[in-house]
Amino acid sequence: MKHETKSSVEPGYLNIIVNGEYDFDEMYGLFTYISSEANLASRDRVLIDCSTIKEDMTEVERFKGGQMVAEVFGSRLKAALIMPRITKLGEIAAVNRGARFFVTTSKDEGIAWLIMP
């Protein structure tokens, strides 16, 4: 595995920190893991902090990642993803398929969006 995760249950959301290297082939498994962790923590909101991930994602991978988010999280989980570089393509792909998903470079902005009613 090219990445490691660390989770903590915060008031109102689950915080998942992902460190390491980006690998598209591991993306679906990561989202499935996050969904399971949210279920175990009885949380319907998740902050996914990938701000330190070394990534070089193509636009196609961002789009497919958004599709995966919609498939795995659906509208059940409200998720904010923190990335070092964003284009919003993955967010748009996920939201257009019914997901509650927000992509940002700012942890504070991600938390603020998560805790909004």
N, CA, C and O atoms as CSV, one atom per row, in Angstrom:
chain,resi,resn,atom,element,x,y,z
A,1,MET,N,N,0.844,-1.180,0.000
A,1,MET,CA,C,0.000,0.000,0.000
A,1,MET,C,C,0.885,1.238,0.000
A,1,MET,O,O,1.883,1.299,0.718
A,2,LYS,N,N,0.520,2.201,-0.794
A,2,LYS,CA,C,1.323,3.404,-0.934
A,2,LYS,C,C,0.895,4.529,-0.002
A,2,LYS,O,O,1.512,5.595,0.012
A,3,HIS,N,N,-0.162,4.296,0.779
A,3,HIS,CA,C,-0.615,5.332,1.696
A,3,HIS,C,C,-0.982,4.716,3.050
A,3,HIS,O,O,-1.233,3.517,3.165
A,4,GLU,N,N,-1.002,5.573,4.059
A,4,GLU,CA,C,-1.409,5.181,5.411
A,4,GLU,C,C,-2.537,6.106,5.833
A,4,GLU,O,O,-2.587,7.268,5.429
A,5,THR,N,N,-3.442,5.580,6.649
A,5,THR,CA,C,-4.539,6.404,7.148
A,5,THR,C,C,-4.527,6.418,8.667
A,5,THR,O,O,-4.082,5.473,9.319
A,6,LYS,N,N,-5.019,7.497,9.196
A,6,LYS,CA,C,-5.173,7.657,10.634
A,6,LYS,C,C,-6.517,8.333,10.848
A,6,LYS,O,O,-6.804,9.346,10.212
A,7,SER,N,N,-7.336,7.796,11.724
A,7,SER,CA,C,-8.659,8.390,11.916
A,7,SER,C,C,-8.872,8.796,13.362
A,7,SER,O,O,-8.295,8.223,14.286
A,8,SER,N,N,-9.719,9.805,13.528
A,8,SER,CA,C,-10.126,10.240,14.861
A,8,SER,C,C,-11.569,10.710,14.781
A,8,SER,O,O,-11.983,11.343,13.810
A,9,VAL,N,N,-12.316,10.388,15.814
A,9,VAL,CA,C,-13.715,10.796,15.877
A,9,VAL,C,C,-13.769,12.166,16.541
A,9,VAL,O,O,-13.370,12.337,17.693
A,10,GLU,N,N,-14.269,13.127,15.792
A,10,GLU,CA,C,-14.400,14.499,16.275
A,10,GLU,C,C,-15.884,14.771,16.533
A,10,GLU,O,O,-16.741,14.041,16.034
A,11,PRO,N,N,-16.191,15.812,17.304
A,11,PRO,CA,C,-17.609,16.142,17.497
A,11,PRO,C,C,-18.263,16.472,16.154
A,11,PRO,O,O,-17.931,17.482,15.533
A,12,GLY,N,N,-19.173,15.640,15.713
A,12,GLY,CA,C,-19.925,15.889,14.496
A,12,GLY,C,C,-19.370,15.290,13.220
A,12,GLY,O,O,-20.079,15.244,12.215
A,13,TYR,N,N,-18.113,14.823,13.224
A,13,TYR,CA,C,-17.563,14.247,11.993
A,13,TYR,C,C,-16.400,13.307,12.316
A,13,TYR,O,O,-15.835,13.323,13.410
A,14,LEU,N,N,-16.073,12.497,11.327
A,14,LEU,CA,C,-14.912,11.615,11.408
A,14,LEU,C,C,-13.782,12.279,10.634
A,14,LEU,O,O,-13.977,12.719,9.501
A,15,ASN,N,N,-12.616,12.351,11.233
A,15,ASN,CA,C,-11.439,12.934,10.602
A,15,ASN,C,C,-10.532,11.802,10.133
A,15,ASN,O,O,-10.087,10.985,10.939
A,16,ILE,N,N,-10.258,11.753,8.832
A,16,ILE,CA,C,-9.360,10.748,8.271
A,16,ILE,C,C,-8.180,11.486,7.647
A,16,ILE,O,O,-8.362,12.327,6.767
A,17,ILE,N,N,-6.978,11.168,8.103
A,17,ILE,CA,C,-5.767,11.758,7.539
A,17,ILE,C,C,-5.090,10.682,6.695
A,17,ILE,O,O,-4.836,9.574,7.168
A,18,VAL,N,N,-4.803,11.021,5.446
A,18,VAL,CA,C,-4.168,10.088,4.525
A,18,VAL,C,C,-2.795,10.642,4.167
A,18,VAL,O,O,-2.675,11.771,3.691
A,19,ASN,N,N,-1.759,9.836,4.401
A,19,ASN,CA,C,-0.385,10.223,4.071
A,19,ASN,C,C,0.206,9.200,3.115
A,19,ASN,O,O,-0.197,8.037,3.104
A,20,GLY,N,N,1.165,9.646,2.313
A,20,GLY,CA,C,1.849,8.734,1.409
A,20,GLY,C,C,1.781,9.211,-0.021
A,20,GLY,O,O,1.834,10.409,-0.299
A,21,GLU,N,N,1.663,8.250,-0.930
A,21,GLU,CA,C,1.650,8.559,-2.353
A,21,GLU,C,C,0.310,8.185,-2.972
A,21,GLU,O,O,-0.326,7.207,-2.579
A,22,TYR,N,N,-0.095,8.976,-3.935
A,22,TYR,CA,C,-1.340,8.734,-4.657
A,22,TYR,C,C,-1.173,7.527,-5.573
A,22,TYR,O,O,-0.150,7.370,-6.239
A,23,ASP,N,N,-2.203,6.673,-5.594
A,23,ASP,CA,C,-2.254,5.541,-6.519
A,23,ASP,C,C,-3.707,5.355,-6.921
A,23,ASP,O,O,-4.536,4.981,-6.092
A,24,PHE,N,N,-4.020,5.609,-8.171
A,24,PHE,CA,C,-5.403,5.514,-8.648
A,24,PHE,C,C,-5.998,4.140,-8.353
A,24,PHE,O,O,-7.174,4.039,-8.005
A,25,ASP,N,N,-5.209,3.097,-8.485
A,25,ASP,CA,C,-5.703,1.733,-8.264
A,25,ASP,C,C,-6.154,1.484,-6.823
A,25,ASP,O,O,-6.890,0.533,-6.562
A,26,GLU,N,N,-5.723,2.322,-5.897
A,26,GLU,CA,C,-6.117,2.171,-4.498
A,26,GLU,C,C,-7.274,3.086,-4.098
A,26,GLU,O,O,-7.761,3.007,-2.970
A,27,MET,N,N,-7.716,3.948,-5.004
A,27,MET,CA,C,-8.717,4.961,-4.661
A,27,MET,C,C,-10.044,4.341,-4.219
A,27,MET,O,O,-10.594,4.744,-3.194
A,28,TYR,N,N,-10.558,3.385,-4.960
A,28,TYR,CA,C,-11.845,2.780,-4.608
A,28,TYR,C,C,-11.770,2.114,-3.233
A,28,TYR,O,O,-12.686,2.247,-2.422
A,29,GLY,N,N,-10.694,1.410,-2.981
A,29,GLY,CA,C,-10.503,0.770,-1.679
A,29,GLY,C,C,-10.429,1.785,-0.553
A,29,GLY,O,O,-10.945,1.539,0.537
A,30,LEU,N,N,-9.798,2.914,-0.802
A,30,LEU,CA,C,-9.721,3.971,0.209
A,30,LEU,C,C,-11.109,4.509,0.529
A,30,LEU,O,O,-11.450,4.684,1.699
A,31,PHE,N,N,-11.911,4.774,-0.497
A,31,PHE,CA,C,-13.261,5.284,-0.260
A,31,PHE,C,C,-14.127,4.249,0.466
A,31,PHE,O,O,-14.937,4.610,1.319
A,32,THR,N,N,-13.963,2.991,0.138
A,32,THR,CA,C,-14.700,1.925,0.820
A,32,THR,C,C,-14.294,1.855,2.288
A,32,THR,O,O,-15.142,1.703,3.167
A,33,TYR,N,N,-12.999,1.968,2.547
A,33,TYR,CA,C,-12.485,1.977,3.922
A,33,TYR,C,C,-13.071,3.158,4.704
A,33,TYR,O,O,-13.519,2.995,5.839
A,34,ILE,N,N,-13.064,4.337,4.094
A,34,ILE,CA,C,-13.594,5.530,4.756
A,34,ILE,C,C,-15.071,5.361,5.073
A,34,ILE,O,O,-15.515,5.736,6.158
A,35,SER,N,N,-15.825,4.810,4.160
A,35,SER,CA,C,-17.250,4.559,4.393
A,35,SER,C,C,-17.447,3.614,5.575
A,35,SER,O,O,-18.313,3.845,6.418
A,36,SER,N,N,-16.655,2.564,5.638
A,36,SER,CA,C,-16.739,1.603,6.750
A,36,SER,C,C,-16.378,2.251,8.075
A,36,SER,O,O,-17.043,2.021,9.085
A,37,GLU,N,N,-15.325,3.059,8.074
A,37,GLU,CA,C,-14.903,3.742,9.304
A,37,GLU,C,C,-15.987,4.704,9.785
A,37,GLU,O,O,-16.228,4.812,10.988
A,38,ALA,N,N,-16.637,5.399,8.863
A,38,ALA,CA,C,-17.729,6.309,9.244
A,38,ALA,C,C,-18.874,5.531,9.866
A,38,ALA,O,O,-19.461,5.975,10.853
A,39,ASN,N,N,-19.194,4.388,9.306
A,39,ASN,CA,C,-20.246,3.535,9.882
A,39,ASN,C,C,-19.877,3.089,11.287
A,39,ASN,O,O,-20.700,3.159,12.199
A,40,LEU,N,N,-18.647,2.632,11.464
A,40,LEU,CA,C,-18.193,2.174,12.794
A,40,LEU,C,C,-18.218,3.297,13.822
A,40,LEU,O,O,-18.497,3.063,14.998
A,41,ALA,N,N,-17.924,4.527,13.373
A,41,ALA,CA,C,-17.891,5.678,14.281
A,41,ALA,C,C,-19.257,6.342,14.413
A,41,ALA,O,O,-19.392,7.337,15.126
A,42,SER,N,N,-20.268,5.810,13.739
A,42,SER,CA,C,-21.613,6.392,13.740
A,42,SER,C,C,-21.597,7.861,13.319
A,42,SER,O,O,-22.232,8.710,13.943
A,43,ARG,N,N,-20.860,8.136,12.252
A,43,ARG,CA,C,-20.772,9.499,11.721
A,43,ARG,C,C,-21.266,9.503,10.284
A,43,ARG,O,O,-21.014,8.567,9.526
A,44,ASP,N,N,-21.977,10.571,9.914
A,44,ASP,CA,C,-22.422,10.715,8.533
A,44,ASP,C,C,-21.687,11.857,7.838
A,44,ASP,O,O,-22.036,12.248,6.724
A,45,ARG,N,N,-20.662,12.389,8.511
A,45,ARG,CA,C,-19.832,13.454,7.940
A,45,ARG,C,C,-18.365,13.063,8.115
A,45,ARG,O,O,-17.955,12.586,9.173
A,46,VAL,N,N,-17.582,13.276,7.047
A,46,VAL,CA,C,-16.191,12.844,7.055
A,46,VAL,C,C,-15.303,13.924,6.450
A,46,VAL,O,O,-15.580,14.445,5.370
A,47,LEU,N,N,-14.236,14.247,7.164
A,47,LEU,CA,C,-13.194,15.122,6.635
A,47,LEU,C,C,-12.050,14.217,6.202
A,47,LEU,O,O,-11.472,13.507,7.025
A,48,ILE,N,N,-11.721,14.237,4.917
A,48,ILE,CA,C,-10.657,13.403,4.369
A,48,ILE,C,C,-9.488,14.323,4.041
A,48,ILE,O,O,-9.534,15.075,3.068
A,49,ASP,N,N,-8.444,14.261,4.854
A,49,ASP,CA,C,-7.303,15.158,4.704
A,49,ASP,C,C,-6.188,14.459,3.919
A,49,ASP,O,O,-5.438,13.648,4.461
A,50,CYS,N,N,-6.103,14.793,2.642
A,50,CYS,CA,C,-5.052,14.267,1.765
A,50,CYS,C,C,-4.077,15.382,1.389
A,50,CYS,O,O,-3.446,15.333,0.333
A,51,SER,N,N,-3.957,16.386,2.259
A,51,SER,CA,C,-3.170,17.577,1.933
A,51,SER,C,C,-1.685,17.288,1.762
A,51,SER,O,O,-0.986,18.069,1.117
A,52,THR,N,N,-1.184,16.195,2.317
A,52,THR,CA,C,0.243,15.880,2.178
A,52,THR,C,C,0.510,14.791,1.144
A,52,THR,O,O,1.659,14.406,0.927
A,53,ILE,N,N,-0.535,14.302,0.516
A,53,ILE,CA,C,-0.371,13.238,-0.492
A,53,ILE,C,C,0.438,13.767,-1.676
A,53,ILE,O,O,0.198,14.864,-2.179
A,54,LYS,N,N,1.388,12.963,-2.096
A,54,LYS,CA,C,2.129,13.281,-3.310
A,54,LYS,C,C,1.313,12.744,-4.475
A,54,LYS,O,O,1.228,11.533,-4.677
A,55,GLU,N,N,0.713,13.651,-5.242
A,55,GLU,CA,C,-0.192,13.209,-6.303
A,55,GLU,C,C,0.079,13.929,-7.609
A,55,GLU,O,O,0.535,15.071,-7.639
A,56,ASP,N,N,-0.215,13.229,-8.670
A,56,ASP,CA,C,-0.178,13.789,-10.009
A,56,ASP,C,C,-1.368,13.194,-10.748
A,56,ASP,O,O,-1.216,12.364,-11.644
A,57,MET,N,N,-2.549,13.637,-10.353
A,57,MET,CA,C,-3.791,13.094,-10.907
A,57,MET,C,C,-4.107,13.731,-12.249
A,57,MET,O,O,-3.957,14.939,-12.436
A,58,THR,N,N,-4.545,12.899,-13.172
A,58,THR,CA,C,-5.036,13.429,-14.450
A,58,THR,C,C,-6.483,13.889,-14.252
A,58,THR,O,O,-7.123,13.550,-13.257
A,59,GLU,N,N,-6.975,14.651,-15.197
A,59,GLU,CA,C,-8.365,15.087,-15.120
A,59,GLU,C,C,-9.310,13.891,-15.219
A,59,GLU,O,O,-10.360,13.878,-14.576
A,60,VAL,N,N,-8.952,12.901,-16.005
A,60,VAL,CA,C,-9.778,11.695,-16.110
A,60,VAL,C,C,-9.842,10.985,-14.758
A,60,VAL,O,O,-10.908,10.512,-14.364
A,61,GLU,N,N,-8.728,10.902,-14.047
A,61,GLU,CA,C,-8.717,10.269,-12.728
A,61,GLU,C,C,-9.546,11.067,-11.724
A,61,GLU,O,O,-10.219,10.482,-10.875
A,62,ARG,N,N,-9.506,12.367,-11.812
A,62,ARG,CA,C,-10.328,13.203,-10.924
A,62,ARG,C,C,-11.815,12.934,-11.194
A,62,ARG,O,O,-12.605,12.779,-10.263
A,63,PHE,N,N,-12.178,12.881,-12.462
A,63,PHE,CA,C,-13.567,12.605,-12.831
A,63,PHE,C,C,-13.992,11.225,-12.335
A,63,PHE,O,O,-15.049,11.085,-11.720
A,64,LYS,N,N,-13.179,10.215,-12.600
A,64,LYS,CA,C,-13.502,8.852,-12.161
A,64,LYS,C,C,-13.532,8.758,-10.641
A,64,LYS,O,O,-14.331,8.008,-10.080
A,65,GLY,N,N,-12.666,9.514,-9.973
A,65,GLY,CA,C,-12.697,9.556,-8.509
A,65,GLY,C,C,-14.014,10.112,-7.998
A,65,GLY,O,O,-14.562,9.610,-7.016
A,66,GLY,N,N,-14.527,11.143,-8.657
A,66,GLY,CA,C,-15.830,11.693,-8.288
A,66,GLY,C,C,-16.939,10.681,-8.484
A,66,GLY,O,O,-17.852,10.592,-7.664
A,67,GLN,N,N,-16.868,9.923,-9.556
A,67,GLN,CA,C,-17.843,8.857,-9.777
A,67,GLN,C,C,-17.779,7.826,-8.652
A,67,GLN,O,O,-18.811,7.349,-8.180
A,68,MET,N,N,-16.563,7.485,-8.226
A,68,MET,CA,C,-16.396,6.516,-7.133
A,68,MET,C,C,-16.991,7.043,-5.832
A,68,MET,O,O,-17.650,6.305,-5.099
A,69,VAL,N,N,-16.758,8.317,-5.550
A,69,VAL,CA,C,-17.317,8.929,-4.340
A,69,VAL,C,C,-18.828,8.793,-4.353
A,69,VAL,O,O,-19.427,8.402,-3.350
A,70,ALA,N,N,-19.447,9.113,-5.476
A,70,ALA,CA,C,-20.910,9.016,-5.576
A,70,ALA,C,C,-21.370,7.573,-5.388
A,70,ALA,O,O,-22.384,7.324,-4.736
A,71,GLU,N,N,-20.637,6.636,-5.949
A,71,GLU,CA,C,-21.011,5.228,-5.836
A,71,GLU,C,C,-20.865,4.707,-4.407
A,71,GLU,O,O,-21.748,4.014,-3.902
A,72,VAL,N,N,-19.760,5.039,-3.763
A,72,VAL,CA,C,-19.481,4.489,-2.431
A,72,VAL,C,C,-20.192,5.273,-1.321
A,72,VAL,O,O,-20.770,4.667,-0.419
A,73,PHE,N,N,-20.158,6.593,-1.372
A,73,PHE,CA,C,-20.739,7.416,-0.309
A,73,PHE,C,C,-22.217,7.714,-0.554
A,73,PHE,O,O,-22.997,7.828,0.391
A,74,GLY,N,N,-22.598,7.841,-1.829
A,74,GLY,CA,C,-23.960,8.235,-2.151
A,74,GLY,C,C,-24.292,9.551,-1.476
A,74,GLY,O,O,-23.432,10.420,-1.328
A,75,SER,N,N,-25.538,9.693,-1.071
A,75,SER,CA,C,-25.923,10.898,-0.327
A,75,SER,C,C,-25.885,10.642,1.174
A,75,SER,O,O,-26.150,11.541,1.971
A,76,ARG,N,N,-25.552,9.407,1.556
A,76,ARG,CA,C,-25.505,9.005,2.961
A,76,ARG,C,C,-24.406,9.738,3.727
A,76,ARG,O,O,-24.622,10.173,4.858
A,77,LEU,N,N,-23.232,9.876,3.119
A,77,LEU,CA,C,-22.119,10.562,3.770
A,77,LEU,C,C,-21.932,11.948,3.181
A,77,LEU,O,O,-22.007,12.134,1.967
A,78,LYS,N,N,-21.692,12.911,4.043
A,78,LYS,CA,C,-21.299,14.247,3.611
A,78,LYS,C,C,-19.783,14.285,3.804
A,78,LYS,O,O,-19.298,14.147,4.927
A,79,ALA,N,N,-19.033,14.473,2.714
A,79,ALA,CA,C,-17.578,14.364,2.792
A,79,ALA,C,C,-16.892,15.584,2.211
A,79,ALA,O,O,-17.258,16.071,1.141
A,80,ALA,N,N,-15.886,16.072,2.934
A,80,ALA,CA,C,-15.026,17.145,2.448
A,80,ALA,C,C,-13.632,16.565,2.264
A,80,ALA,O,O,-13.103,15.905,3.158
A,81,LEU,N,N,-13.046,16.811,1.111
A,81,LEU,CA,C,-11.731,16.307,0.771
A,81,LEU,C,C,-10.749,17.460,0.662
A,81,LEU,O,O,-10.985,18.421,-0.070
A,82,ILE,N,N,-9.656,17.361,1.390
A,82,ILE,CA,C,-8.609,18.376,1.330
A,82,ILE,C,C,-7.481,17.811,0.476
A,82,ILE,O,O,-6.921,16.758,0.780
A,83,MET,N,N,-7.159,18.522,-0.588
A,83,MET,CA,C,-6.102,18.106,-1.509
A,83,MET,C,C,-5.112,19.258,-1.699
A,83,MET,O,O,-5.482,20.420,-1.531
A,84,PRO,N,N,-3.857,18.948,-2.047
A,84,PRO,CA,C,-2.888,20.028,-2.268
A,84,PRO,C,C,-3.191,20.863,-3.513
A,84,PRO,O,O,-2.905,22.059,-3.554
A,85,ARG,N,N,-3.779,20.212,-4.536
A,85,ARG,CA,C,-4.165,20.916,-5.765
A,85,ARG,C,C,-5.555,20.440,-6.150
A,85,ARG,O,O,-5.849,19.246,-6.092
A,86,ILE,N,N,-6.409,21.377,-6.542
A,86,ILE,CA,C,-7.772,20.983,-6.915
A,86,ILE,C,C,-8.163,21.607,-8.245
A,86,ILE,O,O,-7.619,22.632,-8.657
A,87,THR,N,N,-9.129,20.958,-8.911
A,87,THR,CA,C,-9.702,21.516,-10.135
A,87,THR,C,C,-11.222,21.523,-10.065
A,87,THR,O,O,-11.869,22.116,-10.929
A,88,LYS,N,N,-11.800,20.891,-9.077
A,88,LYS,CA,C,-13.247,20.788,-8.856
A,88,LYS,C,C,-13.927,19.772,-9.775
A,88,LYS,O,O,-15.131,19.555,-9.639
A,89,LEU,N,N,-13.200,19.139,-10.707
A,89,LEU,CA,C,-13.825,18.185,-11.615
A,89,LEU,C,C,-14.383,16.980,-10.857
A,89,LEU,O,O,-15.500,16.540,-11.129
A,90,GLY,N,N,-13.615,16.447,-9.915
A,90,GLY,CA,C,-14.098,15.309,-9.127
A,90,GLY,C,C,-15.312,15.678,-8.295
A,90,GLY,O,O,-16.258,14.898,-8.183
A,91,GLU,N,N,-15.283,16.868,-7.712
A,91,GLU,CA,C,-16.427,17.343,-6.926
A,91,GLU,C,C,-17.676,17.436,-7.796
A,91,GLU,O,O,-18.745,16.968,-7.405
A,92,ILE,N,N,-17.543,18.030,-8.950
A,92,ILE,CA,C,-18.688,18.180,-9.854
A,92,ILE,C,C,-19.230,16.820,-10.273
A,92,ILE,O,O,-20.442,16.610,-10.295
A,93,ALA,N,N,-18.330,15.896,-10.604
A,93,ALA,CA,C,-18.754,14.554,-11.014
A,93,ALA,C,C,-19.524,13.866,-9.891
A,93,ALA,O,O,-20.539,13.215,-10.140
A,94,ALA,N,N,-19.044,14.007,-8.659
A,94,ALA,CA,C,-19.710,13.374,-7.515
A,94,ALA,C,C,-21.064,14.017,-7.227
A,94,ALA,O,O,-22.065,13.318,-7.067
A,95,VAL,N,N,-21.095,15.329,-7.161
A,95,VAL,CA,C,-22.326,16.049,-6.836
A,95,VAL,C,C,-23.391,15.814,-7.901
A,95,VAL,O,O,-24.568,15.656,-7.575
A,96,ASN,N,N,-22.993,15.789,-9.159
A,96,ASN,CA,C,-23.953,15.544,-10.237
A,96,ASN,C,C,-24.553,14.143,-10.160
A,96,ASN,O,O,-25.576,13.874,-10.789
A,97,ARG,N,N,-23.937,13.261,-9.406
A,97,ARG,CA,C,-24.436,11.894,-9.236
A,97,ARG,C,C,-25.075,11.695,-7.860
A,97,ARG,O,O,-25.311,10.560,-7.445
A,98,GLY,N,N,-25.355,12.786,-7.156
A,98,GLY,CA,C,-26.099,12.721,-5.908
A,98,GLY,C,C,-25.285,12.744,-4.630
A,98,GLY,O,O,-25.860,12.672,-3.544
A,99,ALA,N,N,-23.967,12.841,-4.720
A,99,ALA,CA,C,-23.133,12.858,-3.515
A,99,ALA,C,C,-23.140,14.240,-2.864
A,99,ALA,O,O,-23.367,15.260,-3.515
A,100,ARG,N,N,-22.887,14.236,-1.575
A,100,ARG,CA,C,-22.672,15.479,-0.829
A,100,ARG,C,C,-21.160,15.560,-0.617
A,100,ARG,O,O,-20.631,14.990,0.337
A,101,PHE,N,N,-20.470,16.268,-1.508
A,101,PHE,CA,C,-19.016,16.217,-1.590
A,101,PHE,C,C,-18.458,17.591,-1.897
A,101,PHE,O,O,-18.997,18.320,-2.729
A,102,PHE,N,N,-17.370,17.943,-1.216
A,102,PHE,CA,C,-16.736,19.247,-1.367
A,102,PHE,C,C,-15.231,19.036,-1.385
A,102,PHE,O,O,-14.696,18.307,-0.550
A,103,VAL,N,N,-14.545,19.667,-2.330
A,103,VAL,CA,C,-13.093,19.557,-2.440
A,103,VAL,C,C,-12.492,20.942,-2.230
A,103,VAL,O,O,-12.956,21.927,-2.805
A,104,THR,N,N,-11.457,21.002,-1.402
A,104,THR,CA,C,-10.830,22.274,-1.076
A,104,THR,C,C,-9.347,22.048,-0.749
A,104,THR,O,O,-8.901,20.915,-0.570
A,105,THR,N,N,-8.606,23.142,-0.676
A,105,THR,CA,C,-7.215,23.077,-0.217
A,105,THR,C,C,-7.106,23.489,1.247
A,105,THR,O,O,-6.027,23.413,1.835
A,106,SER,N,N,-8.212,23.923,1.837
A,106,SER,CA,C,-8.217,24.484,3.191
A,106,SER,C,C,-8.952,23.579,4.189
A,106,SER,O,O,-10.123,23.250,3.998
A,107,LYS,N,N,-8.260,23.191,5.233
A,107,LYS,CA,C,-8.886,22.376,6.279
A,107,LYS,C,C,-10.019,23.143,6.945
A,107,LYS,O,O,-11.094,22.589,7.174
A,108,ASP,N,N,-9.787,24.416,7.259
A,108,ASP,CA,C,-10.827,25.228,7.903
A,108,ASP,C,C,-12.076,25.335,7.034
A,108,ASP,O,O,-13.196,25.253,7.538
A,109,GLU,N,N,-11.885,25.517,5.735
A,109,GLU,CA,C,-13.018,25.611,4.816
A,109,GLU,C,C,-13.760,24.271,4.740
A,109,GLU,O,O,-14.990,24.236,4.686
A,110,GLY,N,N,-13.004,23.175,4.736
A,110,GLY,CA,C,-13.619,21.848,4.701
A,110,GLY,C,C,-14.457,21.574,5.942
A,110,GLY,O,O,-15.570,21.058,5.839
A,111,ILE,N,N,-13.930,21.916,7.109
A,111,ILE,CA,C,-14.666,21.710,8.361
A,111,ILE,C,C,-15.908,22.594,8.391
A,111,ILE,O,O,-16.986,22.139,8.774
A,112,ALA,N,N,-15.764,23.853,7.989
A,112,ALA,CA,C,-16.915,24.764,7.983
A,112,ALA,C,C,-18.025,24.229,7.084
A,112,ALA,O,O,-19.199,24.307,7.446
A,113,TRP,N,N,-17.671,23.688,5.917
A,113,TRP,CA,C,-18.679,23.131,5.012
A,113,TRP,C,C,-19.313,21.892,5.619
A,113,TRP,O,O,-20.521,21.695,5.494
A,114,LEU,N,N,-18.523,21.055,6.275
A,114,LEU,CA,C,-19.050,19.823,6.873
A,114,LEU,C,C,-20.065,20.110,7.961
A,114,LEU,O,O,-21.102,19.448,8.025
A,115,ILE,N,N,-19.791,21.076,8.813
A,115,ILE,CA,C,-20.668,21.289,9.970
A,115,ILE,C,C,-21.868,22.181,9.652
A,115,ILE,O,O,-22.738,22.376,10.500
A,116,MET,N,N,-21.918,22.727,8.419
A,116,MET,CA,C,-23.113,23.478,8.022
A,116,MET,C,C,-24.310,22.545,8.042
A,116,MET,O,O,-24.197,21.380,7.661
A,117,PRO,N,N,-25.464,23.054,8.486
A,117,PRO,CA,C,-26.665,22.197,8.471
A,117,PRO,C,C,-27.104,21.836,7.058
A,117,PRO,O,O,-28.093,21.125,6.882
